[in-house]
């Protein structure tokens, strides 16, 4: 009925739902009944694909041209940050150097020992721990073009365009000698398919998997980095070898890293001589890098407001920072942190 009324999107969805039900029924069947149900499921799935192809062709005549803003992910930029700018996380950085940076920077030696230079890496951990910053530093360290993508850059209301965007993205990355593709909140593009009714995701996830699978052959110049705060929400297929072969836990900053973060975010601000970075680092136990940045901003606002109100300028003191620490609560929940640690241990 939907097909006769030219409601192709609804018709395709019904066909997909019907074929999925038949495939599931076939799994529970035996003998001739299983063969019949499988054959019917294949026929219905084929018709769904035919409708989708026809619908896509029709929409291509109606679809507006994508604006530069919508396609801004195609613009590459060279990040200015390096691993020297990454506070702490020495174990994480060394793991990344061995598995990613050294093979890219020393291809001759990597080839001799049979170590690939491209592939996929998943950075996972609590929010605000610097996963995006690390990805930028990696791109700089390997002297690669950097593609920074948000899920919203890929998704589209147009049928089939999300898959085309992924294909275009990898094609653009392959056009450069070295490229780093970074997708933040990657779980939004590759969620567990059994937990979603979205037909878009059921097409998009296989497209991502196919492109990542190709990185083992002709895409050795591409490093695909995904970042997530919810690694347990990712489709299991994307975590297999050949896709996200390397999974690296990015934990909250330790005391040394917190001290460096305070130093970094207080740099170029007017400071009194009473600033004690070690005390601040200890007091900020459990704070993420983003939390510490917020503390420094709030501490700076205190003398700034006073200078406006009184006309007398003063520098930022330890008292301002401790007051700001009391007003900024850690964004990392203890329960979530425990879950990350258990996930890292059990994977």
C-alpha positions as CSV (number, residue, x, y, z in Angstrom):
1,X,0.0,0.0,0.0
2,X,2.7,2.4,1.0
3,X,4.6,1.6,-2.2
4,X,1.5,2.3,-4.4
5,X,1.1,5.6,-2.6
6,X,4.7,6.4,-3.4
7,X,5.6,6.5,0.3
8,X,8.9,4.8,-0.5
9,X,10.6,5.4,2.8
10,X,7.7,3.8,4.8
11,X,7.5,0.9,2.3
12,X,11.2,0.2,2.5
13,X,11.1,0.2,6.3
14,X,8.2,-2.3,6.3
15,X,10.1,-4.6,3.9
16,X,13.2,-4.4,6.1
17,X,11.1,-5.2,9.2
18,X,9.4,-8.1,7.4
19,X,12.7,-9.6,6.2
20,X,14.2,-9.2,9.6
21,X,11.3,-11.1,11.2
22,X,11.6,-13.8,8.6
23,X,15.4,-14.2,9.2
24,X,14.8,-14.5,12.9
25,X,12.0,-17.1,12.3
26,X,14.3,-19.0,10.0
27,X,16.9,-19.2,12.8
28,X,14.3,-21.0,14.9
29,X,13.2,-23.3,12.1
30,X,14.5,-26.5,10.6
31,X,14.4,-28.4,7.3
32,X,12.2,-27.2,4.5
33,X,10.5,-24.6,6.5
34,X,13.8,-22.9,7.3
35,X,14.7,-22.9,3.5
36,X,11.4,-21.4,2.6
37,X,11.6,-18.7,5.2
38,X,15.2,-17.8,4.2
39,X,14.3,-17.6,0.6
40,X,11.3,-15.3,1.3
41,X,13.4,-13.1,3.6
42,X,16.0,-12.7,0.8
43,X,13.3,-11.7,-1.7
44,X,11.8,-9.1,0.6
45,X,15.3,-7.7,1.5
46,X,16.1,-7.5,-2.3
47,X,12.9,-5.5,-2.9
48,X,13.7,-3.2,0.0
49,X,17.1,-2.4,-1.6
50,X,15.4,-1.8,-5.0
51,X,13.0,0.7,-3.4
52,X,15.8,2.4,-1.6
53,X,17.8,2.7,-4.8
54,X,14.8,4.2,-6.7
55,X,14.0,6.5,-3.8
56,X,17.6,7.7,-3.6
57,X,17.6,8.4,-7.4
58,X,14.4,10.4,-7.1
59,X,15.7,12.4,-4.1
60,X,18.9,13.3,-5.9
61,X,16.9,15.5,-8.2
62,X,15.4,17.3,-5.1
63,X,18.2,17.3,-2.7
64,X,19.8,20.7,-2.1
65,X,23.5,21.2,-2.5
66,X,25.4,20.8,0.8
67,X,26.7,24.1,2.1
68,X,30.3,24.6,3.0
69,X,29.2,24.7,6.7
70,X,27.6,21.3,6.4
71,X,30.7,19.9,4.7
72,X,33.2,21.6,7.0
73,X,34.6,18.2,8.0
74,X,36.2,18.0,4.6
75,X,38.5,20.9,5.5
76,X,41.7,19.6,6.9
77,X,43.9,21.4,9.4
78,X,47.2,20.8,11.0
79,X,46.9,20.7,14.8
80,X,49.4,22.8,16.7
81,X,49.6,20.7,19.9
82,X,52.1,17.9,20.5
83,X,52.6,15.2,23.2
84,X,54.6,17.8,25.2
85,X,51.4,19.7,25.7
86,X,49.5,16.6,27.0
87,X,49.6,16.7,30.8
88,X,50.7,13.5,32.4
89,X,49.4,10.2,31.0
90,X,52.9,9.0,30.3
91,X,51.8,5.3,30.1
92,X,49.1,6.2,27.6
93,X,51.5,8.3,25.5
94,X,54.1,5.6,25.4
95,X,51.5,3.0,24.4
96,X,50.4,5.3,21.6
97,X,54.0,5.9,20.5
98,X,54.7,2.2,20.2
99,X,51.5,1.2,18.5
100,X,50.9,4.2,16.3
101,X,53.4,7.0,16.1
102,X,56.6,4.9,15.6
103,X,55.2,2.8,12.8
104,X,54.1,6.0,11.0
105,X,57.4,7.8,11.6
106,X,59.7,4.8,10.9
107,X,57.9,2.9,8.0
108,X,61.1,1.1,6.9
109,X,61.7,-0.5,10.3
110,X,57.9,-1.2,10.7
111,X,57.8,-3.0,7.4
112,X,60.8,-5.1,8.4
113,X,59.1,-6.3,11.5
114,X,55.7,-6.6,9.9
115,X,54.0,-3.8,11.9
116,X,51.3,-1.9,10.2
117,X,51.3,1.9,10.1
118,X,47.6,2.7,9.8
119,X,44.4,1.2,11.3
120,X,41.9,2.0,14.1
121,X,42.4,3.1,17.7
122,X,39.7,3.7,20.3
123,X,40.3,6.2,23.1
124,X,37.9,5.7,25.9
125,X,37.5,7.1,29.3
126,X,35.5,9.6,31.4
127,X,34.5,13.0,29.9
128,X,37.1,15.8,30.1
129,X,40.2,13.6,30.3
130,X,41.8,14.9,27.1
131,X,40.9,12.3,24.4
132,X,40.3,15.0,21.8
133,X,43.5,16.7,22.7
134,X,45.5,13.5,22.4
135,X,44.0,12.8,19.0
136,X,45.2,16.3,17.8
137,X,48.7,15.6,19.3
138,X,48.9,12.3,17.4
139,X,48.1,14.0,14.1
140,X,50.9,16.5,14.8
141,X,53.4,13.9,15.9
142,X,52.9,11.8,12.7
143,X,52.7,15.0,10.5
144,X,49.3,14.1,9.2
145,X,46.3,16.0,7.9
146,X,43.6,16.1,10.6
147,X,39.9,15.4,10.0
148,X,37.8,16.2,13.1
149,X,34.3,14.9,12.8
150,X,31.2,15.1,14.9
151,X,28.4,12.5,14.4
152,X,26.1,15.4,13.3
153,X,28.5,16.1,10.4
154,X,27.8,12.5,9.1
155,X,24.1,12.0,9.8
156,X,21.5,13.3,7.3
157,X,17.7,13.2,6.8
158,X,18.4,12.2,3.1
159,X,18.2,8.5,2.4
160,X,21.7,7.0,1.9
161,X,23.6,10.3,2.5
162,X,25.0,9.3,5.8
163,X,26.7,6.3,4.1
164,X,27.9,8.5,1.3
165,X,29.4,10.9,3.8
166,X,31.4,8.1,5.4
167,X,32.6,7.0,1.9
168,X,33.5,10.6,1.0
169,X,35.3,11.1,4.3
170,X,37.6,8.1,3.7
171,X,38.1,9.0,0.1
172,X,39.2,12.5,1.1
173,X,41.6,11.1,3.7
174,X,43.2,8.7,1.2
175,X,44.0,11.6,-1.0
176,X,46.7,12.8,1.4
177,X,50.0,11.1,2.2
178,X,49.0,10.7,5.8
179,X,45.6,11.4,7.4
180,X,44.1,11.1,10.9
181,X,40.3,10.8,11.0
182,X,39.0,11.7,14.5
183,X,35.4,11.1,15.4
184,X,34.3,12.1,18.9
185,X,31.3,10.4,20.5
186,X,31.8,7.6,18.0
187,X,29.2,5.4,19.8
188,X,26.6,7.7,18.2
189,X,27.6,6.5,14.8
190,X,28.2,2.8,15.7
191,X,25.8,1.8,18.5
192,X,24.9,-1.7,19.2
193,X,22.6,-2.6,16.4
194,X,20.5,-5.0,18.4
195,X,19.5,-2.1,20.7
196,X,18.3,0.2,17.9
197,X,15.3,0.1,15.5
198,X,16.9,2.7,13.3
199,X,17.3,1.5,9.7
200,X,19.8,4.3,9.1
201,X,22.1,2.8,11.7
202,X,21.6,-0.7,10.3
203,X,23.0,0.7,7.0
204,X,25.6,3.1,8.4
205,X,27.4,0.7,10.8
206,X,28.2,-1.8,8.0
207,X,29.5,1.1,5.8
208,X,31.8,2.2,8.6
209,X,33.0,-1.4,9.2
210,X,33.7,-1.8,5.5
211,X,35.8,1.4,5.3
212,X,37.7,0.4,8.5
213,X,38.3,-3.1,7.2
214,X,39.9,-1.6,4.1
215,X,42.5,0.2,6.3
216,X,44.3,-3.2,6.5
217,X,45.0,-3.0,2.8
218,X,45.0,0.2,0.7
219,X,44.3,2.6,3.6
220,X,47.6,2.2,5.4
221,X,48.1,6.0,5.3
222,X,45.0,6.5,7.4
223,X,44.7,6.4,11.2
224,X,41.1,6.3,12.4
225,X,40.7,7.4,15.9
226,X,37.4,7.2,17.8
227,X,36.7,8.7,21.2
228,X,34.0,7.6,23.5
229,X,32.7,8.0,27.1
230,X,30.6,4.9,26.6
231,X,32.7,2.1,25.1
232,X,30.2,-0.5,26.3
233,X,27.6,1.1,24.0
234,X,29.6,0.4,20.8
235,X,28.6,-2.3,18.4
236,X,30.7,-5.4,19.1
237,X,31.7,-5.7,15.4
238,X,33.6,-2.4,15.5
239,X,35.7,-3.6,18.4
240,X,37.1,-6.7,16.6
241,X,40.7,-6.9,15.2
242,X,41.0,-5.1,11.9
243,X,38.7,-2.3,13.1
244,X,39.5,-0.7,16.5
245,X,42.4,-3.1,17.0
246,X,43.9,-0.9,19.7
247,X,41.8,0.2,22.7
248,X,43.4,2.7,25.1
249,X,42.0,3.8,28.4
250,X,42.5,7.5,29.1
251,X,42.0,7.8,32.9
252,X,41.6,11.0,35.0
253,X,44.8,12.9,35.5
254,X,47.1,11.8,38.3
255,X,48.7,14.4,40.8
256,X,51.6,15.2,38.4
257,X,49.2,15.7,35.5
258,X,46.9,17.9,37.6
259,X,49.9,20.1,38.6
260,X,50.8,20.5,35.0
261,X,47.2,21.3,34.0
262,X,47.1,24.1,36.7
263,X,50.3,25.4,35.3
264,X,49.0,25.3,31.8
265,X,45.7,27.0,32.5
266,X,47.2,29.7,34.7
267,X,49.9,30.5,32.2
268,X,49.8,34.2,31.1
269,X,47.5,35.2,33.9
270,X,48.6,37.7,36.6
271,X,49.5,35.6,39.7
272,X,50.5,36.3,43.2
273,X,53.6,34.6,44.7
274,X,51.5,32.5,47.0
275,X,50.3,30.0,44.3
276,X,51.2,26.5,45.4
277,X,50.7,24.1,42.5
278,X,51.4,21.0,44.5
279,X,48.7,21.9,47.0
280,X,46.3,22.6,44.2
281,X,47.0,19.3,42.5
282,X,46.3,17.4,45.7
283,X,43.1,19.4,46.4
284,X,41.9,18.6,42.9
285,X,41.9,14.8,43.4
286,X,39.2,13.3,41.1
287,X,39.0,16.4,38.9
288,X,39.3,16.0,35.1
289,X,41.3,18.3,32.9
290,X,38.1,20.1,31.9
291,X,37.2,20.6,35.6
292,X,40.6,22.1,36.3
293,X,40.3,24.5,33.4
294,X,36.9,25.6,34.8
295,X,38.5,26.2,38.3
296,X,41.2,28.4,36.8
297,X,38.6,30.4,34.9
298,X,36.4,30.9,37.9
299,X,39.4,31.9,40.0
300,X,40.3,34.5,37.4
301,X,36.8,36.0,37.5
302,X,37.0,36.9,41.2
303,X,39.7,39.6,40.9
304,X,38.4,40.6,37.5
305,X,35.0,41.5,39.0
306,X,36.7,43.3,41.9
307,X,38.8,45.4,39.6
308,X,35.6,46.5,37.7
309,X,33.7,47.3,40.8
310,X,36.6,49.1,42.7
311,X,38.8,50.3,40.0
312,X,41.8,48.6,41.7
313,X,43.5,45.7,39.9
314,X,45.0,42.8,41.8
315,X,46.5,39.5,40.8
316,X,45.0,36.0,41.2
317,X,45.9,34.4,44.5
318,X,45.8,31.0,46.2
319,X,42.7,32.1,48.1
320,X,40.9,32.6,44.7
321,X,41.8,29.2,43.4
322,X,40.8,27.4,46.6
323,X,37.5,29.2,46.6
324,X,37.0,28.2,42.9
325,X,37.8,24.6,43.8
326,X,35.1,24.7,46.4
327,X,32.6,25.9,43.8
328,X,33.5,23.4,41.0
329,X,32.6,19.8,41.8
330,X,34.4,16.9,40.0
331,X,32.4,15.9,36.9
332,X,33.6,12.3,37.1
333,X,31.3,10.1,39.0
334,X,32.9,7.4,41.2
335,X,30.5,4.8,39.9
336,X,31.3,5.6,36.3
337,X,35.0,5.5,37.1
338,X,34.7,2.1,38.6
339,X,32.8,0.9,35.5
340,X,35.6,2.2,33.2
341,X,38.2,0.4,35.3
342,X,36.2,-2.8,35.2
343,X,35.7,-2.5,31.4
344,X,39.4,-1.9,30.9
345,X,40.3,-4.9,33.0
346,X,37.8,-7.3,31.4
347,X,38.1,-6.3,27.7
